[in-house]
């Protein structure tokens, strides 16, 4: 839908844990459209870089991301 919009640029959320857009060819469609793409939330507002003991229980899935 974004690729077919009349906008010159789009902003999309994308992060290192969520690959839905990549798996669904969403990024391919944007690349073919020639739009400028701004990506936000790549590191989930710092979640990826938090120390494991700082993570809330529901975010424990992120602990292995920083190699600890």
Rosetta constraint file for C-alpha pairs under 8 A:
AtomPair CA 1 CA 5 HARMONIC 6.38 0.50
AtomPair CA 2 CA 10 HARMONIC 7.17 0.50
AtomPair CA 2 CA 30 HARMONIC 7.28 0.50
AtomPair CA 3 CA 29 HARMONIC 5.91 0.50
AtomPair CA 3 CA 30 HARMONIC 4.94 0.50
AtomPair CA 3 CA 33 HARMONIC 5.55 0.50
AtomPair CA 3 CA 35 HARMONIC 7.43 0.50
AtomPair CA 4 CA 33 HARMONIC 7.40 0.50
AtomPair CA 7 CA 35 HARMONIC 7.64 0.50
AtomPair CA 8 CA 35 HARMONIC 5.35 0.50
AtomPair CA 8 CA 36 HARMONIC 6.40 0.50
AtomPair CA 9 CA 35 HARMONIC 5.17 0.50
AtomPair CA 9 CA 36 HARMONIC 4.38 0.50
AtomPair CA 9 CA 37 HARMONIC 5.71 0.50
AtomPair CA 9 CA 38 HARMONIC 7.48 0.50
AtomPair CA 10 CA 35 HARMONIC 7.08 0.50
AtomPair CA 10 CA 36 HARMONIC 6.39 0.50
AtomPair CA 10 CA 37 HARMONIC 5.13 0.50
AtomPair CA 10 CA 38 HARMONIC 6.16 0.50
AtomPair CA 11 CA 37 HARMONIC 5.84 0.50
AtomPair CA 11 CA 38 HARMONIC 4.56 0.50
AtomPair CA 11 CA 39 HARMONIC 5.73 0.50
AtomPair CA 11 CA 40 HARMONIC 7.10 0.50
AtomPair CA 12 CA 37 HARMONIC 7.28 0.50
AtomPair CA 12 CA 38 HARMONIC 6.35 0.50
AtomPair CA 12 CA 39 HARMONIC 5.15 0.50
AtomPair CA 12 CA 40 HARMONIC 6.25 0.50
AtomPair CA 13 CA 39 HARMONIC 5.74 0.50
AtomPair CA 13 CA 40 HARMONIC 4.94 0.50
AtomPair CA 13 CA 41 HARMONIC 5.83 0.50
AtomPair CA 13 CA 42 HARMONIC 7.33 0.50
AtomPair CA 14 CA 18 HARMONIC 6.63 0.50
AtomPair CA 14 CA 19 HARMONIC 7.67 0.50
AtomPair CA 14 CA 21 HARMONIC 7.91 0.50
AtomPair CA 14 CA 39 HARMONIC 6.18 0.50
AtomPair CA 14 CA 40 HARMONIC 6.27 0.50
AtomPair CA 14 CA 41 HARMONIC 6.11 0.50
AtomPair CA 14 CA 42 HARMONIC 5.47 0.50
AtomPair CA 15 CA 19 HARMONIC 7.55 0.50
AtomPair CA 15 CA 40 HARMONIC 7.84 0.50
AtomPair CA 15 CA 41 HARMONIC 5.90 0.50
AtomPair CA 15 CA 42 HARMONIC 3.98 0.50
AtomPair CA 15 CA 43 HARMONIC 5.83 0.50
AtomPair CA 15 CA 44 HARMONIC 6.43 0.50
AtomPair CA 16 CA 42 HARMONIC 6.19 0.50
AtomPair CA 16 CA 43 HARMONIC 6.54 0.50
AtomPair CA 19 CA 23 HARMONIC 6.03 0.50
AtomPair CA 20 CA 24 HARMONIC 5.96 0.50
AtomPair CA 21 CA 25 HARMONIC 6.20 0.50
AtomPair CA 21 CA 26 HARMONIC 4.78 0.50
AtomPair CA 21 CA 27 HARMONIC 6.19 0.50
AtomPair CA 22 CA 26 HARMONIC 5.87 0.50
AtomPair CA 22 CA 27 HARMONIC 5.67 0.50
AtomPair CA 22 CA 28 HARMONIC 7.69 0.50
AtomPair CA 25 CA 29 HARMONIC 6.41 0.50
AtomPair CA 26 CA 30 HARMONIC 6.43 0.50
AtomPair CA 27 CA 31 HARMONIC 6.08 0.50
AtomPair CA 28 CA 32 HARMONIC 6.21 0.50
AtomPair CA 29 CA 33 HARMONIC 6.21 0.50
AtomPair CA 30 CA 34 HARMONIC 6.69 0.50
AtomPair CA 30 CA 35 HARMONIC 6.39 0.50
AtomPair CA 30 CA 37 HARMONIC 7.74 0.50
AtomPair CA 31 CA 35 HARMONIC 6.93 0.50
AtomPair CA 41 CA 45 HARMONIC 5.90 0.50
AtomPair CA 43 CA 47 HARMONIC 6.33 0.50
AtomPair CA 43 CA 48 HARMONIC 5.57 0.50
AtomPair CA 43 CA 49 HARMONIC 7.79 0.50
AtomPair CA 44 CA 48 HARMONIC 6.68 0.50
AtomPair CA 46 CA 50 HARMONIC 6.51 0.50
AtomPair CA 47 CA 55 HARMONIC 7.96 0.50
AtomPair CA 47 CA 62 HARMONIC 7.27 0.50
AtomPair CA 48 CA 62 HARMONIC 6.30 0.50
AtomPair CA 48 CA 63 HARMONIC 7.71 0.50
AtomPair CA 48 CA 65 HARMONIC 6.30 0.50
AtomPair CA 48 CA 66 HARMONIC 6.45 0.50
AtomPair CA 49 CA 66 HARMONIC 6.38 0.50
AtomPair CA 50 CA 54 HARMONIC 6.35 0.50
AtomPair CA 50 CA 55 HARMONIC 6.97 0.50
AtomPair CA 51 CA 55 HARMONIC 7.04 0.50
AtomPair CA 51 CA 63 HARMONIC 7.50 0.50
AtomPair CA 52 CA 60 HARMONIC 7.32 0.50
AtomPair CA 52 CA 62 HARMONIC 7.87 0.50
AtomPair CA 52 CA 63 HARMONIC 5.04 0.50
AtomPair CA 52 CA 68 HARMONIC 7.71 0.50
AtomPair CA 55 CA 59 HARMONIC 5.83 0.50
AtomPair CA 55 CA 60 HARMONIC 6.09 0.50
AtomPair CA 55 CA 63 HARMONIC 7.67 0.50
AtomPair CA 56 CA 60 HARMONIC 6.59 0.50
AtomPair CA 59 CA 63 HARMONIC 7.84 0.50
AtomPair CA 62 CA 66 HARMONIC 7.83 0.50
AtomPair CA 63 CA 67 HARMONIC 7.80 0.50
AtomPair CA 63 CA 68 HARMONIC 6.98 0.50
AtomPair CA 64 CA 68 HARMONIC 5.89 0.50
